[in-house]
Amino acid sequence: MEIKVKCYSGYVYAEEPRSFVWQGKELGIKSIEKAWQEPGKRLFRVVTQDGKLFELCYNEADDRWSAVELIL
């Protein structure tokens, strides 16, 4: 699902996501469990302030974010 993400951008865009809108509600990110890159993508496994686990993906070519909620 395509989403809007607020992120910290230092030397590159999308260096660290800080919050994102999911189902009409802004969710703050409590922690980043894992961050990695694949060709043309930046991925993050994050825990939100309310304890939910998500995988965020920034597609560099399309300049779009997507998210998937992961069930523990």
PQR file of N, CA, C, O and H, with PARSE charges and radii, in Angstrom:
ATOM      1  N   MET A   1       0.839  -1.173   0.000 -0.4000 1.5000
ATOM      2  CA  MET A   1       0.000   0.000   0.000 -0.0000 2.0000
ATOM      3  C   MET A   1       0.890   1.245   0.000  0.5500 1.7000
ATOM      4  O   MET A   1       1.797   1.350   0.826 -0.5500 1.4000
ATOM      5  N   GLU A   2       0.649   2.176  -0.903 -0.4000 1.5000
ATOM      6  CA  GLU A   2       1.436   3.401  -0.971 -0.0000 2.0000
ATOM      7  C   GLU A   2       1.089   4.287   0.219  0.5500 1.7000
ATOM      8  O   GLU A   2      -0.078   4.421   0.587 -0.5500 1.4000
ATOM      9  H   GLU A   2      -0.088   2.091  -1.574  0.4000 1.0000
ATOM     10  N   ILE A   3       2.119   4.893   0.818 -0.4000 1.5000
ATOM     11  CA  ILE A   3       1.918   5.708   2.013 -0.0000 2.0000
ATOM     12  C   ILE A   3       2.756   6.981   1.950  0.5500 1.7000
ATOM     13  O   ILE A   3       3.615   7.126   1.080 -0.5500 1.4000
ATOM     14  H   ILE A   3       3.067   4.785   0.519  0.4000 1.0000
ATOM     15  N   LYS A   4       2.500   7.901   2.880 -0.4000 1.5000
ATOM     16  CA  LYS A   4       3.313   9.101   3.048 -0.0000 2.0000
ATOM     17  C   LYS A   4       4.192   8.893   4.273  0.5500 1.7000
ATOM     18  O   LYS A   4       3.724   8.433   5.314 -0.5500 1.4000
ATOM     19  H   LYS A   4       1.802   7.782   3.587  0.4000 1.0000
ATOM     20  N   VAL A   5       5.477   9.238   4.138 -0.4000 1.5000
ATOM     21  CA  VAL A   5       6.450   9.025   5.218 -0.0000 2.0000
ATOM     22  C   VAL A   5       7.185  10.329   5.492  0.5500 1.7000
ATOM     23  O   VAL A   5       7.581  11.039   4.567 -0.5500 1.4000
ATOM     24  H   VAL A   5       5.857   9.612   3.292  0.4000 1.0000
ATOM     25  N   LYS A   6       7.361  10.634   6.773 -0.4000 1.5000
ATOM     26  CA  LYS A   6       8.238  11.722   7.185 -0.0000 2.0000
ATOM     27  C   LYS A   6       9.539  11.058   7.597  0.5500 1.7000
ATOM     28  O   LYS A   6       9.540  10.109   8.381 -0.5500 1.4000
ATOM     29  H   LYS A   6       7.039  10.057   7.524  0.4000 1.0000
ATOM     30  N   CYS A   7      10.642  11.560   7.068 -0.4000 1.5000
ATOM     31  CA  CYS A   7      11.906  10.907   7.371 -0.0000 2.0000
ATOM     32  C   CYS A   7      13.029  11.907   7.542  0.5500 1.7000
ATOM     33  O   CYS A   7      12.957  13.040   7.065 -0.5500 1.4000
ATOM     34  H   CYS A   7      10.641  12.331   6.432  0.4000 1.0000
ATOM     35  N   TYR A   8      14.063  11.469   8.231 -0.4000 1.5000
ATOM     36  CA  TYR A   8      15.293  12.238   8.343 -0.0000 2.0000
ATOM     37  C   TYR A   8      16.100  11.955   7.085  0.5500 1.7000
ATOM     38  O   TYR A   8      16.256  10.806   6.673 -0.5500 1.4000
ATOM     39  H   TYR A   8      14.121  10.549   8.619  0.4000 1.0000
ATOM     40  N   SER A   9      16.601  13.008   6.491 -0.4000 1.5000
ATOM     41  CA  SER A   9      17.455  12.857   5.314 -0.0000 2.0000
ATOM     42  C   SER A   9      18.738  13.620   5.563  0.5500 1.7000
ATOM     43  O   SER A   9      18.741  14.851   5.598 -0.5500 1.4000
ATOM     44  H   SER A   9      16.473  13.941   6.826  0.4000 1.0000
ATOM     45  N   GLY A  10      19.828  12.890   5.735 -0.4000 1.5000
ATOM     46  CA  GLY A  10      21.130  13.508   5.935 -0.0000 2.0000
ATOM     47  C   GLY A  10      21.829  13.630   4.600  0.5500 1.7000
ATOM     48  O   GLY A  10      21.483  14.482   3.782 -0.5500 1.4000
ATOM     49  H   GLY A  10      19.826  11.891   5.706  0.4000 1.0000
ATOM     50  N   TYR A  11      22.805  12.784   4.385 -0.4000 1.5000
ATOM     51  CA  TYR A  11      23.544  12.826   3.124 -0.0000 2.0000
ATOM     52  C   TYR A  11      22.778  12.172   1.976  0.5500 1.7000
ATOM     53  O   TYR A  11      23.125  12.381   0.814 -0.5500 1.4000
ATOM     54  H   TYR A  11      23.086  12.092   5.050  0.4000 1.0000
ATOM     55  N   VAL A  12      21.746  11.389   2.275 -0.4000 1.5000
ATOM     56  CA  VAL A  12      20.881  10.799   1.244 -0.0000 2.0000
ATOM     57  C   VAL A  12      19.426  10.939   1.684  0.5500 1.7000
ATOM     58  O   VAL A  12      19.138  11.061   2.875 -0.5500 1.4000
ATOM     59  H   VAL A  12      21.463  11.220   3.219  0.4000 1.0000
ATOM     60  N   TYR A  13      18.507  10.921   0.708 -0.4000 1.5000
ATOM     61  CA  TYR A  13      17.084  10.954   1.048 -0.0000 2.0000
ATOM     62  C   TYR A  13      16.687   9.625   1.672  0.5500 1.7000
ATOM     63  O   TYR A  13      17.238   8.574   1.343 -0.5500 1.4000
ATOM     64  H   TYR A  13      18.741  10.822  -0.259  0.4000 1.0000
ATOM     65  N   ALA A  14      15.730   9.692   2.569 -0.4000 1.5000
ATOM     66  CA  ALA A  14      15.168   8.496   3.206 -0.0000 2.0000
ATOM     67  C   ALA A  14      16.208   7.752   4.036  0.5500 1.7000
ATOM     68  O   ALA A  14      16.272   6.523   4.022 -0.5500 1.4000
ATOM     69  H   ALA A  14      15.282  10.545   2.837  0.4000 1.0000
ATOM     70  N   GLU A  15      17.014   8.515   4.754 -0.4000 1.5000
ATOM     71  CA  GLU A  15      18.035   7.886   5.584 -0.0000 2.0000
ATOM     72  C   GLU A  15      17.419   7.173   6.792  0.5500 1.7000
ATOM     73  O   GLU A  15      17.865   6.095   7.186 -0.5500 1.4000
ATOM     74  H   GLU A  15      16.962   9.514   4.765  0.4000 1.0000
ATOM     75  N   GLU A  16      16.364   7.808   7.384 -0.4000 1.5000
ATOM     76  CA  GLU A  16      15.740   7.210   8.568 -0.0000 2.0000
ATOM     77  C   GLU A  16      14.292   7.679   8.685  0.5500 1.7000
ATOM     78  O   GLU A  16      14.048   8.862   8.924 -0.5500 1.4000
ATOM     79  H   GLU A  16      16.002   8.684   7.064  0.4000 1.0000
ATOM     80  N   PRO A  17      13.319   6.766   8.520 -0.5600 1.5000
ATOM     81  CA  PRO A  17      11.911   7.168   8.659  0.2800 2.0000
ATOM     82  C   PRO A  17      11.598   7.522  10.115  0.5500 1.7000
ATOM     83  O   PRO A  17      12.104   6.887  11.041 -0.5500 1.4000
ATOM     84  N   ARG A  18      10.752   8.550  10.307 -0.4000 1.5000
ATOM     85  CA  ARG A  18      10.379   8.993  11.651 -0.0000 2.0000
ATOM     86  C   ARG A  18       8.901   8.733  11.953  0.5500 1.7000
ATOM     87  O   ARG A  18       8.543   8.432  13.092 -0.5500 1.4000
ATOM     88  H   ARG A  18      10.341   9.066   9.555  0.4000 1.0000
ATOM     89  N   SER A  19       8.045   8.848  10.936 -0.4000 1.5000
ATOM     90  CA  SER A  19       6.620   8.564  11.086 -0.0000 2.0000
ATOM     91  C   SER A  19       6.026   8.322   9.702  0.5500 1.7000
ATOM     92  O   SER A  19       6.638   8.655   8.687 -0.5500 1.4000
ATOM     93  H   SER A  19       8.336   9.092  10.011  0.4000 1.0000
ATOM     94  N   PHE A  20       4.823   7.736   9.671 -0.4000 1.5000
ATOM     95  CA  PHE A  20       4.142   7.502   8.404 -0.0000 2.0000
ATOM     96  C   PHE A  20       2.641   7.437   8.636  0.5500 1.7000
ATOM     97  O   PHE A  20       2.179   7.187   9.750 -0.5500 1.4000
ATOM     98  H   PHE A  20       4.327   7.465  10.496  0.4000 1.0000
ATOM     99  N   VAL A  21       1.891   7.666   7.570 -0.4000 1.5000
ATOM    100  CA  VAL A  21       0.433   7.630   7.654 -0.0000 2.0000
ATOM    101  C   VAL A  21      -0.033   6.253   7.196  0.5500 1.7000
ATOM    102  O   VAL A  21       0.272   5.814   6.087 -0.5500 1.4000
ATOM    103  H   VAL A  21       2.266   7.869   6.665  0.4000 1.0000
ATOM    104  N   TRP A  22      -0.780   5.581   8.071 -0.4000 1.5000
ATOM    105  CA  TRP A  22      -1.312   4.249   7.800 -0.0000 2.0000
ATOM    106  C   TRP A  22      -2.804   4.271   8.094  0.5500 1.7000
ATOM    107  O   TRP A  22      -3.212   4.558   9.219 -0.5500 1.4000
ATOM    108  H   TRP A  22      -1.028   5.937   8.972  0.4000 1.0000
ATOM    109  N   GLN A  23      -3.613   3.972   7.099 -0.4000 1.5000
ATOM    110  CA  GLN A  23      -5.074   3.937   7.222 -0.0000 2.0000
ATOM    111  C   GLN A  23      -5.598   5.242   7.826  0.5500 1.7000
ATOM    112  O   GLN A  23      -6.467   5.226   8.698 -0.5500 1.4000
ATOM    113  H   GLN A  23      -3.282   3.739   6.185  0.4000 1.0000
ATOM    114  N   GLY A  24      -5.056   6.380   7.350 -0.4000 1.5000
ATOM    115  CA  GLY A  24      -5.526   7.686   7.759 -0.0000 2.0000
ATOM    116  C   GLY A  24      -5.003   8.202   9.091  0.5500 1.7000
ATOM    117  O   GLY A  24      -5.398   9.283   9.530 -0.5500 1.4000
ATOM    118  H   GLY A  24      -4.350   6.393   6.641  0.4000 1.0000
ATOM    119  N   LYS A  25      -4.116   7.446   9.746 -0.4000 1.5000
ATOM    120  CA  LYS A  25      -3.587   7.832  11.058 -0.0000 2.0000
ATOM    121  C   LYS A  25      -2.061   7.907  10.990  0.5500 1.7000
ATOM    122  O   LYS A  25      -1.409   7.013  10.449 -0.5500 1.4000
ATOM    123  H   LYS A  25      -3.795   6.568   9.389  0.4000 1.0000
ATOM    124  N   GLU A  26      -1.499   8.991  11.549 -0.4000 1.5000
ATOM    125  CA  GLU A  26      -0.038   9.101  11.569 -0.0000 2.0000
ATOM    126  C   GLU A  26       0.518   8.267  12.720  0.5500 1.7000
ATOM    127  O   GLU A  26       0.105   8.412  13.871 -0.5500 1.4000
ATOM    128  H   GLU A  26      -2.029   9.716  11.988  0.4000 1.0000
ATOM    129  N   LEU A  27       1.458   7.396  12.385 -0.4000 1.5000
ATOM    130  CA  LEU A  27       2.087   6.523  13.373 -0.0000 2.0000
ATOM    131  C   LEU A  27       3.545   6.931  13.556  0.5500 1.7000
ATOM    132  O   LEU A  27       4.307   6.992  12.590 -0.5500 1.4000
ATOM    133  H   LEU A  27       1.793   7.278  11.450  0.4000 1.0000
ATOM    134  N   GLY A  28       3.922   7.206  14.784 -0.4000 1.5000
ATOM    135  CA  GLY A  28       5.316   7.511  15.083 -0.0000 2.0000
ATOM    136  C   GLY A  28       6.128   6.237  15.151  0.5500 1.7000
ATOM    137  O   GLY A  28       5.618   5.189  15.547 -0.5500 1.4000
ATOM    138  H   GLY A  28       3.304   7.157  15.568  0.4000 1.0000
ATOM    139  N   ILE A  29       7.382   6.322  14.768 -0.4000 1.5000
ATOM    140  CA  ILE A  29       8.258   5.154  14.799 -0.0000 2.0000
ATOM    141  C   ILE A  29       9.065   5.167  16.090  0.5500 1.7000
ATOM    142  O   ILE A  29       9.805   6.110  16.373 -0.5500 1.4000
ATOM    143  H   ILE A  29       7.796   7.173  14.446  0.4000 1.0000
ATOM    144  N   LYS A  30       8.906   4.106  16.863 -0.4000 1.5000
ATOM    145  CA  LYS A  30       9.607   3.950  18.138 -0.0000 2.0000
ATOM    146  C   LYS A  30      11.037   3.480  17.919  0.5500 1.7000
ATOM    147  O   LYS A  30      11.971   3.986  18.541 -0.5500 1.4000
ATOM    148  H   LYS A  30       8.305   3.341  16.633  0.4000 1.0000
ATOM    149  N   SER A  31      11.197   2.497  17.021 -0.4000 1.5000
ATOM    150  CA  SER A  31      12.541   1.969  16.745 -0.0000 2.0000
ATOM    151  C   SER A  31      12.617   1.373  15.347  0.5500 1.7000
ATOM    152  O   SER A  31      11.613   0.967  14.762 -0.5500 1.4000
ATOM    153  H   SER A  31      10.437   2.087  16.516  0.4000 1.0000
ATOM    154  N   ILE A  32      13.835   1.334  14.836 -0.4000 1.5000
ATOM    155  CA  ILE A  32      14.111   0.680  13.557 -0.0000 2.0000
ATOM    156  C   ILE A  32      14.829  -0.617  13.888  0.5500 1.7000
ATOM    157  O   ILE A  32      15.954  -0.613  14.387 -0.5500 1.4000
ATOM    158  H   ILE A  32      14.650   1.663  15.311  0.4000 1.0000
ATOM    159  N   GLU A  33      14.159  -1.727  13.602 -0.4000 1.5000
ATOM    160  CA  GLU A  33      14.710  -3.050  13.911 -0.0000 2.0000
ATOM    161  C   GLU A  33      15.806  -3.454  12.930  0.5500 1.7000
ATOM    162  O   GLU A  33      16.792  -4.092  13.299 -0.5500 1.4000
ATOM    163  H   GLU A  33      13.245  -1.731  13.197  0.4000 1.0000
ATOM    164  N   LYS A  34      15.605  -3.062  11.655 -0.4000 1.5000
ATOM    165  CA  LYS A  34      16.538  -3.461  10.611 -0.0000 2.0000
ATOM    166  C   LYS A  34      16.419  -2.475   9.456  0.5500 1.7000
ATOM    167  O   LYS A  34      15.325  -2.001   9.148 -0.5500 1.4000
ATOM    168  H   LYS A  34      14.803  -2.544  11.355  0.4000 1.0000
ATOM    169  N   ALA A  35      17.530  -2.172   8.829 -0.4000 1.5000
ATOM    170  CA  ALA A  35      17.539  -1.322   7.629 -0.0000 2.0000
ATOM    171  C   ALA A  35      18.474  -1.965   6.622  0.5500 1.7000
ATOM    172  O   ALA A  35      19.572  -2.393   6.976 -0.5500 1.4000
ATOM    173  H   ALA A  35      18.418  -2.558   9.079  0.4000 1.0000
ATOM    174  N   TRP A  36      18.046  -2.035   5.370 -0.4000 1.5000
ATOM    175  CA  TRP A  36      18.883  -2.641   4.333 -0.0000 2.0000
ATOM    176  C   TRP A  36      18.522  -2.071   2.977  0.5500 1.7000
ATOM    177  O   TRP A  36      17.500  -1.403   2.818 -0.5500 1.4000
ATOM    178  H   TRP A  36      17.154  -1.687   5.082  0.4000 1.0000
ATOM    179  N   GLN A  37      19.369  -2.343   2.005 -0.4000 1.5000
ATOM    180  CA  GLN A  37      19.154  -1.884   0.640 -0.0000 2.0000
ATOM    181  C   GLN A  37      19.101  -3.062  -0.310  0.5500 1.7000
ATOM    182  O   GLN A  37      19.798  -4.063  -0.141 -0.5500 1.4000
ATOM    183  H   GLN A  37      20.199  -2.886   2.134  0.4000 1.0000
ATOM    184  N   GLU A  38      18.259  -2.913  -1.306 -0.4000 1.5000
ATOM    185  CA  GLU A  38      18.202  -3.815  -2.445 -0.0000 2.0000
ATOM    186  C   GLU A  38      18.328  -2.923  -3.674  0.5500 1.7000
ATOM    187  O   GLU A  38      18.170  -1.708  -3.549 -0.5500 1.4000
ATOM    188  H   GLU A  38      17.693  -2.100  -1.443  0.4000 1.0000
ATOM    189  N   PRO A  39      18.600  -3.460  -4.836 -0.5600 1.5000
ATOM    190  CA  PRO A  39      18.740  -2.602  -6.018  0.2800 2.0000
ATOM    191  C   PRO A  39      17.530  -1.682  -6.199  0.5500 1.7000
ATOM    192  O   PRO A  39      16.412  -2.151  -6.410 -0.5500 1.4000
ATOM    193  N   GLY A  40      17.762  -0.372  -6.115 -0.4000 1.5000
ATOM    194  CA  GLY A  40      16.717   0.620  -6.314 -0.0000 2.0000
ATOM    195  C   GLY A  40      15.759   0.805  -5.159  0.5500 1.7000
ATOM    196  O   GLY A  40      14.764   1.517  -5.296 -0.5500 1.4000
ATOM    197  H   GLY A  40      18.670   0.009  -5.943  0.4000 1.0000
ATOM    198  N   LYS A  41      16.034   0.180  -4.018 -0.4000 1.5000
ATOM    199  CA  LYS A  41      15.111   0.254  -2.879 -0.0000 2.0000
ATOM    200  C   LYS A  41      15.870   0.433  -1.566  0.5500 1.7000
ATOM    201  O   LYS A  41      17.000  -0.032  -1.413 -0.5500 1.4000
ATOM    202  H   LYS A  41      16.842  -0.399  -3.907  0.4000 1.0000
ATOM    203  N   ARG A  42      15.218   1.121  -0.621 -0.4000 1.5000
ATOM    204  CA  ARG A  42      15.684   1.210   0.766 -0.0000 2.0000
ATOM    205  C   ARG A  42      14.563   0.628   1.619  0.5500 1.7000
ATOM    206  O   ARG A  42      13.409   1.041   1.501 -0.5500 1.4000
ATOM    207  H   ARG A  42      14.300   1.498  -0.746  0.4000 1.0000
ATOM    208  N   LEU A  43      14.900  -0.321   2.467 -0.4000 1.5000
ATOM    209  CA  LEU A  43      13.892  -1.004   3.275 -0.0000 2.0000
ATOM    210  C   LEU A  43      14.185  -0.854   4.758  0.5500 1.7000
ATOM    211  O   LEU A  43      15.337  -0.782   5.187 -0.5500 1.4000
ATOM    212  H   LEU A  43      15.838  -0.657   2.562  0.4000 1.0000
ATOM    213  N   PHE A  44      13.093  -0.809   5.532 -0.4000 1.5000
ATOM    214  CA  PHE A  44      13.198  -0.645   6.979 -0.0000 2.0000
ATOM    215  C   PHE A  44      12.156  -1.514   7.660  0.5500 1.7000
ATOM    216  O   PHE A  44      10.991  -1.510   7.262 -0.5500 1.4000
ATOM    217  H   PHE A  44      12.157  -0.868   5.184  0.4000 1.0000
ATOM    218  N   ARG A  45      12.556  -2.251   8.670 -0.4000 1.5000
ATOM    219  CA  ARG A  45      11.607  -2.953   9.536 -0.0000 2.0000
ATOM    220  C   ARG A  45      11.508  -2.115  10.799  0.5500 1.7000
ATOM    221  O   ARG A  45      12.496  -1.949  11.515 -0.5500 1.4000
ATOM    222  H   ARG A  45      13.502  -2.254   8.993  0.4000 1.0000
ATOM    223  N   VAL A  46      10.312  -1.581  11.078 -0.4000 1.5000
ATOM    224  CA  VAL A  46      10.139  -0.623  12.162 -0.0000 2.0000
ATOM    225  C   VAL A  46       9.067  -1.070  13.151  0.5500 1.7000
ATOM    226  O   VAL A  46       8.160  -1.832  12.814 -0.5500 1.4000
ATOM    227  H   VAL A  46       9.510  -1.715  10.497  0.4000 1.0000
ATOM    228  N   VAL A  47       9.199  -0.573  14.384 -0.4000 1.5000
ATOM    229  CA  VAL A  47       8.186  -0.753  15.422 -0.0000 2.0000
ATOM    230  C   VAL A  47       7.589   0.620  15.693  0.5500 1.7000
ATOM    231  O   VAL A  47       8.317   1.582  15.936 -0.5500 1.4000
ATOM    232  H   VAL A  47       9.935   0.045  14.658  0.4000 1.0000
ATOM    233  N   THR A  48       6.262   0.710  15.652 -0.4000 1.5000
ATOM    234  CA  THR A  48       5.595   1.986  15.889 -0.0000 2.0000
ATOM    235  C   THR A  48       5.441   2.232  17.390  0.5500 1.7000
ATOM    236  O   THR A  48       5.663   1.339  18.207 -0.5500 1.4000
ATOM    237  H   THR A  48       5.670  -0.072  15.455  0.4000 1.0000
ATOM    238  N   GLN A  49       5.056   3.463  17.735 -0.4000 1.5000
ATOM    239  CA  GLN A  49       4.873   3.829  19.135 -0.0000 2.0000
ATOM    240  C   GLN A  49       3.829   2.950  19.825  0.5500 1.7000
ATOM    241  O   GLN A  49       3.903   2.735  21.035 -0.5500 1.4000
ATOM    242  H   GLN A  49       4.875   4.189  17.071  0.4000 1.0000
ATOM    243  N   ASP A  50       2.862   2.444  19.066 -0.4000 1.5000
ATOM    244  CA  ASP A  50       1.837   1.573  19.661 -0.0000 2.0000
ATOM    245  C   ASP A  50       2.195   0.081  19.570  0.5500 1.7000
ATOM    246  O   ASP A  50       1.350  -0.776  19.828 -0.5500 1.4000
ATOM    247  H   ASP A  50       2.802   2.618  18.083  0.4000 1.0000
ATOM    248  N   GLY A  51       3.444  -0.226  19.205 -0.4000 1.5000
ATOM    249  CA  GLY A  51       3.939  -1.602  19.253 -0.0000 2.0000
ATOM    250  C   GLY A  51       3.687  -2.458  18.026  0.5500 1.7000
ATOM    251  O   GLY A  51       3.911  -3.667  18.075 -0.5500 1.4000
ATOM    252  H   GLY A  51       4.130   0.470  18.996  0.4000 1.0000
ATOM    253  N   LYS A  52       3.231  -1.876  16.932 -0.4000 1.5000
ATOM    254  CA  LYS A  52       3.010  -2.662  15.710 -0.0000 2.0000
ATOM    255  C   LYS A  52       4.296  -2.726  14.886  0.5500 1.7000
ATOM    256  O   LYS A  52       5.127  -1.818  14.928 -0.5500 1.4000
ATOM    257  H   LYS A  52       3.049  -0.893  16.893  0.4000 1.0000
ATOM    258  N   LEU A  53       4.438  -3.819  14.137 -0.4000 1.5000
ATOM    259  CA  LEU A  53       5.625  -4.044  13.320 -0.0000 2.0000
ATOM    260  C   LEU A  53       5.272  -3.857  11.845  0.5500 1.7000
ATOM    261  O   LEU A  53       4.297  -4.423  11.352 -0.5500 1.4000
ATOM    262  H   LEU A  53       3.763  -4.556  14.103  0.4000 1.0000
ATOM    263  N   PHE A  54       6.087  -3.048  11.145 -0.4000 1.5000
ATOM    264  CA  PHE A  54       5.864  -2.768   9.728 -0.0000 2.0000
ATOM    265  C   PHE A  54       7.163  -2.906   8.957  0.5500 1.7000
ATOM    266  O   PHE A  54       8.253  -2.753   9.509 -0.5500 1.4000
ATOM    267  H   PHE A  54       6.879  -2.588  11.545  0.4000 1.0000
ATOM    268  N   GLU A  55       7.026  -3.199   7.663 -0.4000 1.5000
ATOM    269  CA  GLU A  55       8.151  -3.111   6.745 -0.0000 2.0000
ATOM    270  C   GLU A  55       7.854  -1.965   5.787  0.5500 1.7000
ATOM    271  O   GLU A  55       6.862  -1.993   5.059 -0.5500 1.4000
ATOM    272  H   GLU A  55       6.140  -3.322   7.215  0.4000 1.0000
ATOM    273  N   LEU A  56       8.726  -0.950   5.795 -0.4000 1.5000
ATOM    274  CA  LEU A  56       8.590   0.199   4.905 -0.0000 2.0000
ATOM    275  C   LEU A  56       9.588   0.047   3.771  0.5500 1.7000
ATOM    276  O   LEU A  56      10.716  -0.399   3.978 -0.5500 1.4000
ATOM    277  H   LEU A  56       9.532  -0.927   6.387  0.4000 1.0000
ATOM    278  N   CYS A  57       9.166   0.417   2.578 -0.4000 1.5000
ATOM    279  CA  CYS A  57      10.029   0.311   1.407 -0.0000 2.0000
ATOM    280  C   CYS A  57       9.966   1.606   0.619  0.5500 1.7000
ATOM    281  O   CYS A  57       8.883   2.061   0.251 -0.5500 1.4000
ATOM    282  H   CYS A  57       8.249   0.779   2.409  0.4000 1.0000
ATOM    283  N   TYR A  58      11.128   2.203   0.358 -0.4000 1.5000
ATOM    284  CA  TYR A  58      11.205   3.379  -0.498 -0.0000 2.0000
ATOM    285  C   TYR A  58      11.749   2.936  -1.847  0.5500 1.7000
ATOM    286  O   TYR A  58      12.880   2.461  -1.948 -0.5500 1.4000
ATOM    287  H   TYR A  58      12.007   1.833   0.657  0.4000 1.0000
ATOM    288  N   ASN A  59      10.924   3.098  -2.891 -0.4000 1.5000
ATOM    289  CA  ASN A  59      11.314   2.753  -4.257 -0.0000 2.0000
ATOM    290  C   ASN A  59      11.916   4.005  -4.883  0.5500 1.7000
ATOM    291  O   ASN A  59      11.198   4.963  -5.172 -0.5500 1.4000
ATOM    292  H   ASN A  59      10.005   3.484  -2.809  0.4000 1.0000
ATOM    293  N   GLU A  60      13.218   4.001  -5.091 -0.4000 1.5000
ATOM    294  CA  GLU A  60      13.933   5.180  -5.580 -0.0000 2.0000
ATOM    295  C   GLU A  60      13.506   5.589  -6.986  0.5500 1.7000
ATOM    296  O   GLU A  60      13.373   6.782  -7.259 -0.5500 1.4000
ATOM    297  H   GLU A  60      13.800   3.223  -4.856  0.4000 1.0000
ATOM    298  N   ALA A  61      13.288   4.637  -7.878 -0.4000 1.5000
ATOM    299  CA  ALA A  61      12.935   4.951  -9.269 -0.0000 2.0000
ATOM    300  C   ALA A  61      11.572   5.641  -9.362  0.5500 1.7000
ATOM    301  O   ALA A  61      11.395   6.570 -10.151 -0.5500 1.4000
ATOM    302  H   ALA A  61      13.396   3.667  -7.656  0.4000 1.0000
ATOM    303  N   ASP A  62      10.610   5.185  -8.556 -0.4000 1.5000
ATOM    304  CA  ASP A  62       9.257   5.748  -8.584 -0.0000 2.0000
ATOM    305  C   ASP A  62       9.073   6.873  -7.574  0.5500 1.7000
ATOM    306  O   ASP A  62       8.058   7.569  -7.605 -0.5500 1.4000
ATOM    307  H   ASP A  62      10.753   4.431  -7.915  0.4000 1.0000
ATOM    308  N   ASP A  63      10.043   7.061  -6.677 -0.4000 1.5000
ATOM    309  CA  ASP A  63       9.954   8.039  -5.598 -0.0000 2.0000
ATOM    310  C   ASP A  63       8.675   7.830  -4.788  0.5500 1.7000
ATOM    311  O   ASP A  63       7.927   8.770  -4.524 -0.5500 1.4000
ATOM    312  H   ASP A  63      10.868   6.496  -6.652  0.4000 1.0000
ATOM    313  N   ARG A  64       8.444   6.570  -4.399 -0.4000 1.5000
ATOM    314  CA  ARG A  64       7.234   6.199  -3.655 -0.0000 2.0000
ATOM    315  C   ARG A  64       7.578   5.295  -2.485  0.5500 1.7000
ATOM    316  O   ARG A  64       8.494   4.475  -2.547 -0.5500 1.4000
ATOM    317  H   ARG A  64       9.053   5.806  -4.613  0.4000 1.0000
ATOM    318  N   TRP A  65       6.811   5.472  -1.417 -0.4000 1.5000
ATOM    319  CA  TRP A  65       6.907   4.619  -0.243 -0.0000 2.0000
ATOM    320  C   TRP A  65       5.757   3.619  -0.235  0.5500 1.7000
ATOM    321  O   TRP A  65       4.660   3.917  -0.709 -0.5500 1.4000
ATOM    322  H   TRP A  65       6.066   6.137  -1.367  0.4000 1.0000
ATOM    323  N   SER A  66       6.014   2.433   0.306 -0.4000 1.5000
ATOM    324  CA  SER A  66       4.955   1.458   0.539 -0.0000 2.0000
ATOM    325  C   SER A  66       5.188   0.824   1.900  0.5500 1.7000
ATOM    326  O   SER A  66       6.292   0.874   2.442 -0.5500 1.4000
ATOM    327  H   SER A  66       6.905   2.191   0.691  0.4000 1.0000
ATOM    328  N   ALA A  67       4.134   0.227   2.445 -0.4000 1.5000
ATOM    329  CA  ALA A  67       4.233  -0.400   3.769 -0.0000 2.0000
ATOM    330  C   ALA A  67       3.443  -1.684   3.802  0.5500 1.7000
ATOM    331  O   ALA A  67       2.439  -1.843   3.107 -0.5500 1.4000
ATOM    332  H   ALA A  67       3.237   0.186   2.004  0.4000 1.0000
ATOM    333  N   VAL A  68       3.925  -2.606   4.635 -0.4000 1.5000
ATOM    334  CA  VAL A  68       3.238  -3.862   4.896 -0.0000 2.0000
ATOM    335  C   VAL A  68       3.280  -4.055   6.407  0.5500 1.7000
ATOM    336  O   VAL A  68       4.343  -3.983   7.024 -0.5500 1.4000
ATOM    337  H   VAL A  68       4.740  -2.477   5.199  0.4000 1.0000
ATOM    338  N   GLU A  69       2.102  -4.303   6.999 -0.4000 1.5000
ATOM    339  CA  GLU A  69       2.071  -4.601   8.433 -0.0000 2.0000
ATOM    340  C   GLU A  69       2.448  -6.061   8.628  0.5500 1.7000
ATOM    341  O   GLU A  69       1.892  -6.947   7.979 -0.5500 1.4000
ATOM    342  H   GLU A  69       1.239  -4.361   6.498  0.4000 1.0000
ATOM    343  N   LEU A  70       3.395  -6.307   9.524 -0.4000 1.5000
ATOM    344  CA  LEU A  70       3.841  -7.662   9.811 -0.0000 2.0000
ATOM    345  C   LEU A  70       3.177  -8.136  11.097  0.5500 1.7000
ATOM    346  O   LEU A  70       3.153  -7.414  12.094 -0.5500 1.4000
ATOM    347  H   LEU A  70       3.847  -5.588  10.052  0.4000 1.0000
ATOM    348  N   ILE A  71       2.647  -9.331  11.070 -0.4000 1.5000
ATOM    349  CA  ILE A  71       1.973  -9.903  12.233 -0.0000 2.0000
ATOM    350  C   ILE A  71       2.981 -10.718  13.022  0.5500 1.7000
ATOM    351  O   ILE A  71       3.671 -11.581  12.479 -0.5500 1.4000
ATOM    352  H   ILE A  71       2.666  -9.918  10.260  0.4000 1.0000
ATOM    353  N   LEU A  72       3.051 -10.430  14.310 -0.4000 1.5000
ATOM    354  CA  LEU A  72       4.008 -11.152  15.176 -0.0000 2.0000
ATOM    355  C   LEU A  72       3.494 -12.520  15.513  0.5500 1.7000
ATOM    356  O   LEU A  72       4.159 -13.270  16.228 -0.5500 1.4000
ATOM    357  H   LEU A  72       2.491  -9.729  14.751  0.4000 1.0000
TER
END
